[in-house]
Amino acid sequence: MTEPMCRIDATAAAIDAMDQLAAEHGELVLHIPGGAEEAGTPMCFGAGELRVGARDVFLGTAHGVEVYEQASRPDAHFRAGWDAHLDVVPGRAPGFSLHPEDGMRFTIHDSRPADHRAGTGAEAAG
């Protein structure tokens, strides 16, 4: 496994959701699709159900669960050294994602400054 891109913490609710899903489905993996409409909405799979590809970036682990992001847009993925925060919120997860509970989905966001999100070119090296 390669070095993680960032540190990922998880709320108590996200940890409970991952524990519940792991008890039912075994080892898990989270994957953030590359499309803008799903940005920040990781899909959850049983570890054997996701084929990690060459364009997937290993972000790190949250509560022992590997987290990847599809790097389809160079300015869209997390950068080395940033902190990311995993939680659960109301809503439907995209695609074939496992759902933490009915009407809930995982969400992830980072703590980078607003000027980095805006694509101003002031992004941190990494």
Secondary structure, DSSP 8 states (H G I E B T S, - for coil): ----SSEEEE-HHHHHHHHHHHHHH-SEEEEE-SSGGGTT--EEEEGGG----TTEEEEEEETTEEEEEE-SSTTTS--TT-EEEEEEEES--STT---SSTTEEEEEEE---HHHHTT-S-----
